[in-house]
Amino acid sequence: MTKSELARLTALIGKAKNNEQLDVIREAFNARMKELRAERKTGFLPGDTVSLTHRKFGGTIHGIVEKVKRTKAAVNIEGTTWNVPMEMLTKVGG
């Protein structure tokens, strides 16, 4: 989405006159967020190699997904299993 599209969207939301219109906007937003979360979650399977960047690990590190949970994945990093939020993970390779 471009900056001009975001500006137009913000202006359109600002024109909402009542709660019914805001409810429609909220429902559309929530539906899109649900789709994005589902896409992100279905991208990982046990056995996948993933990377993540975190100061605790001193930068980027690779691990293997052991289990996919609702909002996090159990990732084995150097012999230790960590519960990592899906948003922090990137699939490595195909």
N, C-alpha and C positions, 0 to 999 in steps of 0.2 A: 504494500500500500504506500503510495507516495505522500509527501507532505501536503500537497494540495488536496488530495482525497481525504486525508485526516482532518484538514481544516474545514472542508465541506461537511464532513460527518459531524464534527463538533458543532458547526453552525446549525445543522438540521436538528441535532439533539436539543440545542438551546431553544429551538422554536416550539418544542413540545408544549402544549397548552394545558394538558390535564394528566391525571394519573393513568388513565387508560392508555394513552399514547406512550407514556414512560414504561408501562408494563409490557407493551409490545416490544419496545427497544430492549428491555431487560431480558425478556424471553429469548429474543434473537441472539443476544450476546451470550447468555448462558448455554444455549444450544450449540453455538459455535465453539465455546470453550470445551464443552463435553466432547465434541468431535475431535478437537485437537488433542485432548488428553487420551482419547481412545486410540488415535493414530500413533501417538508417542508410545503408549503402553504396548500395543501389538507389535511394535518394532523389535522387541527383545524376547528372546527365548533362552531357556537354560542352555548353557554351553557357548553362547555368543561371547566373543571378545569385545570388550568395551574400553573406552578411555574416559578419564575424568580429570579435571584440574581442581586442585584444592591445596591451600597453603599447608595443611597438615601433612600432605605427602610431598611437599616441596616442589610442586608443579604438576605436570601431566603424568599420569600413571595408568597402566593397563591392568585389567582384571577380567575375570570370567564370571558371567552371570550364573548363579546357582539356582535362584528361584525368583519368579516375578510375582510381586504382591500387588495390592491395590494401588498404592501410590509410590512404592519404593521397590527396589530390587535388591536381593541379597547377592553381593558381589564378592568373590574371593580375590583378595589383593595380597599377594605375597604370603599366602598361607592363612590369612585372617579374613573372616567373613564380616563385611560391613553392610549395613542397611543404607542404601544410597538413594536419594530422590531421583526419579526418572529424568527430571529436567537437567540433572547434572551429567547424565550419561550420553555418550556418543558411540554408535556402533563402529567398530574398526573392521575394515575389509568388507567382503560380500556377505 
